[in-house]
Amino acid sequence: MKNERKCELFQQYPQLKEIANKGTVLWENTNWMENPETRLFTMAEVEDAENTLQRFSSYLKVAFPELVESDGLIESTIQEIPAMKKALEQKYGVSIPGHLLLKCDHALPISGSIKARGGIYEVLKHAERLAMASGRLKVEDDYALLATEAFQSFFQQYTIAVGSTGNLGLSIGIMGKKLGFNVVVHMSSDAKEWKKALLREKGATVIEYEADYSVAVEQGRQEAEQDPMCHFIDDENSKDLFAGYAVAAKRLKDQLEKTNITIHEEQPLFVYLPCGVGGGPGGVAYGLREIFGEHVHIFFAEPVASPCMTIGLMTGLHDAISVEDIGLDNKTEADGLAVGRASKFVGKVMETYISGCYTVSDQELFTSLGLAMDSEALFLEPSANAGMFGAIRLLQKDSSYFEKHNLVSHLSQATHLVWATGGSMVPATMRAAYLAKSRELD
Ligand SMILES: *Cc1c(COP(=O)(O)O)cnc(C)c1O
């Protein structure tokens, strides 16, 4: 980006300067709409995803015995975190009105992160398409069939490739290898060693880059294009990924109702989602707005060094602006969020759907990591702690969001839902190192 253009943008968007200085900001989306619409995506695609996942449930139970209990459904629970609420209030000198709930995607079966939604769905959908096209599978079959050797050797002819900062590669690698595919994961420099080691152990090919996520994705895309037997899972553009993530929304509505929480004007829902390239939080946000309408208020959380979605939405430039353009280095311990350029597809859809974005420092992420362990005996990877700061930012940053949306009198009935996006796969030694770091920084 030319210097002139940059100056122009700084002038037009004063908050951009604060972001360039690594300030922790709350950006409110003035394009938010009560009844948003998009031409880029439909609920029908989400329903297709639900149905596909349902068809695969009998296979998933055979392939992953941990799914027997949930009848082949890949889902996480919600839980109140009252001790964490208290700890946050004390640490940051605020009082959070209403309930503080955690969406436990850090404990999602199979791959322990939000990527077990979108990533696994796209692999399954691709497998189904190939199997059906070959005449080996019919929609009315019992999909447990797919666990047989005949299918393993059938899928062995095909390759699935993906570019990732870690968790998407992990989800696709575990699922793809289980079915019998060749899997090639292009890993950015942020990806943790243990994630690469685990993937190699499962039989995936891991290609490492010295560069960041965008480069890993582009290399993967180019390589996959050379091979007609290869399907590239495109984290920057895939509607299948997006649909897989969106499935969470309807299920969440049921979960809330089971705990006697219904969402309406007097009982608003606030949802805080850690954001990398945008697909995971975007899919969830899309589904939630379709279901809860104007009564759900969604904020994306990004590291101060990697606020790609914040600046993409703020300027309307989406993937035409990168964090490097405003002098940021995209270096963060929140490896799942280390993305310098947002998805254009997701950004476009989110323009009218989400209420805003905020940024968090790595220091805050580690503080939260320690607080969650001490207060709730809960381990969340650094990225997954970004959601903990949503309510705090809204209360802290002289925001008038509550006033503007006539929410003040309803806040005592509000539900704040922190989307915990990853953590249960992190090995014990890494957990100990993260905890030590959180004590040291505090
Ligand atoms: C990938 C990831 C996210 C964000 O998802 P995007 O689709 O990249 O926006 C958040 N948290 C964790 C732990 C992740 O791995």
The ligand as a MOL file (V3000), in Angstrom:
LIG
                    3D

  0  0  0     0  0            999 V3000
M  V30 BEGIN CTAB
M  V30 COUNTS 15 15 0 0 0
M  V30 BEGIN ATOM
M  V30 1 C -8.7890 -20.8080 13.7540 0
M  V30 2 C -9.0310 -20.3840 15.1280 0
M  V30 3 C -9.8270 -19.2780 15.4140 0
M  V30 4 C -10.4380 -18.3640 14.3740 0
M  V30 5 O -11.0000 -18.9500 13.2360 0
M  V30 6 P -10.8280 -18.2620 11.8120 0
M  V30 7 O -11.6760 -19.0610 10.9150 0
M  V30 8 O -9.3630 -18.3610 11.4420 0
M  V30 9 O -11.2300 -16.8430 11.9350 0
M  V30 10 C -10.0080 -18.9670 16.7310 0
M  V30 11 N -9.4560 -19.6780 17.7300 0
M  V30 12 C -8.7000 -20.7590 17.4890 0
M  V30 13 C -8.1130 -21.5130 18.6360 0
M  V30 14 C -8.4480 -21.1400 16.1830 0
M  V30 15 O -7.6770 -22.2010 15.9420 0
M  V30 END ATOM
M  V30 BEGIN BOND
M  V30 1 1 1 2
M  V30 2 1 2 3
M  V30 3 2 2 14
M  V30 4 1 3 4
M  V30 5 2 3 10
M  V30 6 1 4 5
M  V30 7 1 5 6
M  V30 8 2 6 7
M  V30 9 1 6 8
M  V30 10 1 6 9
M  V30 11 1 10 11
M  V30 12 2 11 12
M  V30 13 1 12 13
M  V30 14 1 12 14
M  V30 15 1 14 15
M  V30 END BOND
M  V30 END CTAB
M  END
